[in-house]
Amino acid sequence: MVDVSHKDPTHRRAVARCKVVMQPETITAIVNREVKKGDVLAVARVAGIMAAKRTSDTIPLCHPLMIASVSVTFELEDDHVAIEAHVDCIERTGVEMEALHACSVAALTVYDMCKSADKSMTITDLALWEKTGGKSGAYRRPDAGTPSGGSDST
């Protein structure tokens, strides 16, 4: 692990996004809560939050961090679910990996819950969209625009 003991704790924030591309019928099943395993977005939200909190358990060399807040939001489009994860903390190192981990595990949960109905789903476009805090300062993906904050149909 990188030694961060010399750094001062600062407010750190990261935003990650991805998509789960699927058949329109699968989106309809999610919206109508007809997926056999249950409420897809509620379960995926909890999975993403849990993933952010446990990032250092699954990604070698990540520092365990005291996460202050995590939110996982969803936007349902005609052929995909867009997922956005926000993670905040006051720490000596950033939360980019926590946001990416939250987003990817939320996407994998959507996939798992819907795979019996749609085996053609694809998880795409996982990326860091924004980060603030720390010595390197703010970063915003050049094509990011303003993070939407997502919407939530649960």
C-alpha positions in Angstrom: 0.0 0.0 0.0 1.1 3.6 -0.6 2.0 5.4 2.6 -0.5 8.2 3.1 0.4 8.9 6.7 2.0 12.3 5.8 -1.2 13.6 4.1 -3.8 15.7 5.9 -7.3 14.4 5.9 -9.5 16.4 3.4 -13.0 16.1 2.1 -12.9 13.6 -0.8 -15.7 12.9 -3.2 -16.0 10.7 -6.3 -18.7 10.0 -8.9 -18.7 7.0 -11.1 -21.2 5.9 -13.8 -22.0 2.9 -15.9 -24.8 1.3 -17.9 -26.5 -2.0 -18.1 -27.8 -2.4 -21.7 -30.8 -4.7 -22.0 -33.9 -5.5 -24.0 -36.8 -3.0 -23.6 -38.9 -5.8 -22.2 -36.5 -6.2 -19.3 -36.7 -2.4 -18.6 -40.5 -2.8 -18.5 -40.2 -5.7 -16.0 -37.9 -3.7 -13.8 -40.3 -0.7 -13.8 -43.4 -2.9 -13.2 -41.5 -4.8 -10.5 -42.2 -8.1 -12.3 -38.7 -9.5 -11.9 -38.9 -12.8 -10.0 -36.0 -12.1 -7.7 -37.6 -8.9 -6.4 -37.2 -5.1 -6.6 -34.1 -4.8 -8.8 -33.2 -1.2 -8.1 -33.7 -1.5 -4.3 -31.5 -4.5 -4.1 -28.9 -3.1 -6.5 -28.8 0.2 -4.5 -28.0 -1.7 -1.2 -25.4 -3.9 -3.1 -23.7 -0.8 -4.4 -23.6 0.8 -0.9 -22.2 -2.3 0.6 -19.6 -2.6 -2.1 -18.4 1.0 -1.5 -17.9 0.2 2.2 -16.0 -3.1 1.5 -13.8 -2.0 -1.4 -10.6 -2.6 0.5 -11.7 -6.2 1.1 -11.8 -7.0 -2.6 -9.3 -4.6 -4.3 -5.7 -5.4 -3.2 -3.8 -2.4 -1.9 -6.8 -0.2 -1.4 -6.8 1.6 2.0 -9.8 0.9 4.2 -11.7 4.2 4.5 -14.3 5.6 6.8 -17.0 6.4 4.2 -19.2 9.3 5.2 -21.9 8.8 2.6 -22.7 6.7 -0.4 -25.6 7.1 -2.8 -26.4 4.9 -5.8 -29.0 6.2 -8.2 -30.6 4.9 -11.4 -32.0 6.3 -14.6 -34.2 4.0 -16.7 -34.0 4.5 -20.4 -35.6 2.5 -23.3 -32.7 0.1 -23.6 -30.5 0.5 -20.5 -30.3 1.3 -16.8 -27.8 4.1 -16.1 -26.2 3.9 -12.7 -24.4 6.6 -10.8 -22.6 6.3 -7.5 -21.4 9.1 -5.3 -19.0 8.5 -2.4 -17.9 11.1 0.2 -15.4 10.9 3.0 -12.9 12.9 5.0 -9.6 10.9 4.6 -6.0 11.0 3.5 -6.7 9.2 0.2 -9.4 9.4 -2.4 -12.6 7.4 -2.9 -12.4 6.8 -6.7 -12.2 3.1 -6.2 -15.1 3.1 -3.8 -17.3 4.9 -6.3 -16.3 2.6 -9.2 -16.7 -0.5 -7.0 -20.2 0.7 -5.9 -21.2 1.3 -9.5 -19.9 -2.0 -10.8 -21.5 -4.1 -8.1 -24.8 -2.3 -8.5 -24.6 -3.1 -12.2 -23.7 -6.8 -11.6 -26.7 -7.0 -9.2 -29.0 -5.7 -11.9 -27.5 -8.3 -14.3 -27.9 -11.1 -11.7 -31.5 -10.2 -10.9 -32.5 -10.0 -14.6 -30.4 -12.7 -16.2 -33.2 -15.2 -16.4 -35.2 -12.9 -18.5 -32.4 -11.4 -20.6 -29.1 -13.2 -21.2 -28.0 -10.6 -23.7 -27.4 -7.8 -21.2 -24.1 -5.9 -21.3 -22.5 -3.8 -18.7 -20.8 -0.8 -20.4 -19.1 2.6 -19.9 -17.9 2.2 -16.3 -15.8 5.3 -15.6 -14.9 7.9 -13.1 -16.8 11.1 -13.9 -15.7 13.4 -11.1 -13.5 13.6 -8.1 -12.6 16.3 -5.6 -10.2 16.7 -2.8 -6.6 15.8 -2.1 -3.4 17.1 -3.5 -4.2 16.4 -7.1 -7.3 18.6 -6.8 -10.5 18.3 -8.8 -11.1 16.1 -11.8 -14.0 16.2 -14.2 -14.3 13.9 -17.1 -14.0 16.0 -20.2 -17.3 14.7 -21.6 -19.0 14.6 -18.2 -21.2 17.7 -18.3 -23.0 18.0 -15.0 -23.6 14.8 -13.0 -27.3 14.2 -13.1 -27.6 12.8 -9.6 -29.8 10.2 -11.3 -33.4 9.5 -10.7 -34.8 6.8 -8.6 -37.8 4.7 -9.4 -37.8 2.9 -6.1 
